[in-house]
Amino acid sequence: MRKVIVRAAGVVAGAASLAGVANAEEASSISEAIQNGELIAEARARYETFEQAGQNDADALTLRSRLGWQTGVWNGVSGLVEFEDVRDLAGDYNDGIPPTEPYASIGDPPGTELNRLLLRWQVNQHLSTTIGRQTIEFDDKRFLDGSNARQDARTLDALRADFTLNGLKATYAFVDHVNNTTAEYNDWESESHLLNVSQTFSDAFKLTGFAYMFDFQTPAVVNQSSRFLGVRATGKDIEAFGLQWGYAASYAQQSDYGSSTVSFDLDYWQASVSVEYGEWAAQLWYESLEGDGTRGFFVPIGSSNSFQGWASAFTNKPADGVIDRNIMVSYSPEWAPEALSDLTFMVRYYDFEAERTGEDYGDEWDLAVGADLTDNLDFSVEYADYEAGDSLSSPASRTRTRFVLQYKL
């Protein structure tokens, strides 16, 4: 862990020793807290195929395993340690680590690393602090995501504080290292500040403001240093016309920050409405990432799988930006057998165009089916087919398929 994390961990532990009398649910000693903890055990096997125009077809059978321990609570303090291992079982693919293999990219390199190591101190009913390597995600994960879609997830070496009071929730985090998704090859040094504040007025209205100041010192990514200032409104469980409705709307402004050597000022807009009726659910979505002709609105450690399609055609944001309009329909049948609990079918169609010029960037179909086989075991099948548009700047056509079997203790 980084020096700032180690020093702060000492402060947390020292303060905890003065925290006062433990309540009835807490351990009476550190050893008892460790002994009364819980095992963390996960395994995710995935077979993935990827076909992209102009590249050799790729396929990968990989296994991700996680093993760790979550302690009990002593004087408000708890700890967690978790290791992650990714194995390449079979296949031919470019895993993202040099030397480059002559195949399409499936970014799941083999490796073993410390995934999480943290101390958490519940100071009182309103305030908690967390120090160490941890997962941090906000809202819909657009701007900050653990990237669990890849076998090697993203975690952050950070100091975090959470404050809650009635419907108010505020989180601040200082991040000094990004443990990225390609083993240890692509980790970033950071001096980033994250602030997310929300007020829940009711199920129908939650308002969030955020300021994310990403400052990266690793030479290859200094120009991804950027500041995001934004606001988001959401609502759910709104009953009208015999249906259950929900909505979300976001705006953010991105500009150069910190170590960046280039200047930019880009806007982000998003709006969606969802509806549920019995076994059926649907969502209409609009998202606009501005481009200035030199670079497009980008998210250095935001989600790259849950937005703009599973084919990952827009992982690298076009210089002219991109507008994404899509519709999703899902079906969870009541007739599903007990052996397929929460069986769900999903289809989603995307239409893409350049934000600055309006040029055609193509379209994509995503299909999925998934279910729980037991309380601990689930499966999913995902298919994505992106067809390039008429624009010369359109990404190449591609098709991705995933078969996933996952176990969680």
Beta strands, then each sheet from edge to edge (+ up, - down):
strand 1: 38-52
strand 2: 58-70
strand 3: 77-92
strand 4: 111-122
strand 5: 127-134
strand 6: 155-165
strand 7: 168-179
strand 8: 188-202
strand 9: 205-214
strand 10: 226-240
strand 11: 243-256
strand 12: 265-277
strand 13: 280-290
strand 14: 321-331
strand 15: 341-353
strand 16: 360-372
strand 17: 377-387
strand 18: 398-408
sheet 1: 1+ 2- 3+ 4- 5+ 6- 7+ 8- 9+ 10- 11+ 12- 13+ 14- 15+ 16- 17+ 18- 1+
end
